Amino acid sequence: MKYVTPTAWVAAVTSSVAWGGGSGVPVTVESLSVSGTSYTLVVVRAELGKDDPYMGRCARFTVLGTYWYLNGAFLNQPEILSRKLHLAALDYLQNALEKRLTVNLGWMGSGFMPIDASEPCVVRSRALLLMEDEGDRAVISFHNAI
C-alpha cells in the first residue's frame, strides 16, 4: 500500500502533462549556469507569436531556479520530484545547449513564479523534472504545491 500513493501521483502528473494541467513551449537553450542544484537558465522560444501563460510573448525567458520544497508543500515534497531527477533535467538542458537542440520547456500547476511583475520574462522555479510522454520529452518546472 505504501507504493500506491507515489504511483498514483506519477500517473496523475503524467496525464496532466499531456496538456491538461501544464503546458510546454519549444525553446533553444541560450545559456545555462549550474551551481549544485541552483541554476540560471536562459531560453529563446522557437515559436514566437503563440501566447503561453508564463512565457507570454517573451522572446527570451530567464529561469532562476533551485531544488527546494514546492511552495505550500509544507516539507512534504512529492517523491517524483527528487534531487536526482532535478539534476538529470539540468543535464538534459546542458546537453541541449552543447548540441544546440530544440527542447520543450514546460510547467505544471504554478510552474514558474515571476520575481518582479514589471519583468514577467524573469521567473523562479523550485524543481525540474524531465518527462517523456508518447515519445516527446519535456523539462517540466514546478514552483507551488499541486
C-alpha positions in Angstrom: 0.0 0.0 0.0 3.0 2.3 0.6 3.7 2.4 -3.1 0.2 3.2 -4.3 0.4 6.9 -3.4 3.6 7.7 -5.4 2.4 5.6 -8.3 -1.0 7.3 -8.4 0.8 10.7 -8.1 3.1 9.9 -11.1 0.1 8.7 -13.1 -1.8 12.0 -12.3 1.2 14.1 -13.2 1.9 12.2 -16.4 -1.7 12.5 -17.6 -1.8 16.2 -16.6 1.4 16.9 -18.5 -0.4 15.7 -21.6 -1.5 19.3 -21.6 -4.3 19.2 -19.1 -2.6 20.7 -16.0 0.5 22.0 -17.7 2.0 23.3 -20.9 5.2 23.3 -22.8 6.9 25.5 -25.4 9.7 24.6 -27.8 12.9 26.5 -26.9 16.6 26.6 -27.5 18.9 27.0 -24.5 20.9 30.2 -24.9 22.8 29.8 -21.6 22.8 27.6 -18.5 24.8 28.2 -15.4 24.6 25.5 -12.7 25.9 25.5 -9.1 24.9 22.4 -7.2 21.1 22.3 -7.6 20.7 26.0 -8.3 20.8 27.3 -11.9 20.2 30.2 -14.2 18.6 29.2 -17.4 18.0 31.5 -20.4 16.0 30.1 -23.3 14.8 31.5 -26.6 11.4 30.5 -27.9 11.4 28.5 -31.1 7.8 29.6 -31.9 7.1 33.3 -31.4 3.6 34.5 -31.5 2.0 31.7 -29.5 0.9 33.0 -26.1 1.8 30.9 -23.1 0.5 31.6 -19.5 4.1 32.0 -18.2 6.2 32.8 -21.2 3.6 35.1 -22.6 5.2 36.5 -25.7 8.7 36.7 -24.3 11.3 36.1 -27.0 13.9 35.4 -24.2 12.8 33.7 -20.9 15.1 33.5 -17.8 14.6 31.0 -15.0 16.4 31.4 -11.7 15.9 28.1 -10.1 16.9 25.7 -7.4 15.8 22.4 -6.0 13.7 23.1 -2.9 10.4 22.2 -1.4 7.5 23.4 -3.5 5.8 26.5 -2.1 3.0 25.3 0.1 4.2 21.7 0.3 4.9 22.0 4.0 8.1 19.9 3.8 6.3 17.1 2.0 7.8 17.1 -1.4 6.2 14.6 -3.8 8.6 11.6 -4.2 8.8 12.0 -8.0 10.4 15.5 -7.5 13.7 14.2 -6.3 17.1 16.0 -6.2 18.5 13.2 -8.5 15.7 13.8 -11.1 16.1 17.6 -10.9 19.9 17.2 -11.7 19.0 14.8 -14.6 16.8 17.5 -16.0 19.6 20.0 -15.8 22.0 17.5 -17.5 19.4 17.2 -20.3 19.3 21.0 -20.7 23.1 21.2 -20.7 23.3 18.6 -23.4 20.7 20.6 -25.4 22.9 23.7 -25.0 26.0 22.0 -26.2 24.3 20.4 -29.2 22.1 23.4 -29.9 18.9 21.2 -29.8 15.4 22.5 -29.5 13.7 21.1 -26.3 10.3 21.5 -24.7 10.2 23.6 -21.5 7.0 23.4 -19.7 5.3 23.9 -16.4 2.9 22.1 -14.1 0.5 23.8 -11.8 2.2 27.1 -10.8 5.4 26.0 -12.6 7.1 29.4 -12.5 6.8 32.4 -10.2 7.6 35.9 -11.6 10.2 37.6 -9.4 9.0 41.1 -10.3 5.7 41.9 -12.0 7.5 44.5 -14.1 9.7 41.8 -15.6 7.4 38.9 -16.4 10.1 37.2 -18.5 12.3 36.5 -15.4 10.9 33.8 -13.1 11.8 31.4 -10.3 11.4 27.6 -10.2 11.7 25.2 -7.3 12.0 21.8 -9.0 12.6 20.4 -12.5 11.5 17.1 -13.9 12.4 15.5 -17.3 9.3 13.7 -18.5 8.5 11.7 -21.6 5.0 11.3 -22.9 4.4 9.4 -26.2 7.9 9.9 -27.3 8.0 13.6 -26.6 10.4 14.8 -23.9 9.9 18.0 -21.8 11.6 19.6 -18.9 8.8 20.5 -16.5 9.1 23.2 -13.9 7.3 23.2 -10.6 7.0 26.1 -8.1 3.9 25.8 -5.9 2.5 22.6 -4.5 -0.1 20.9 -6.7 
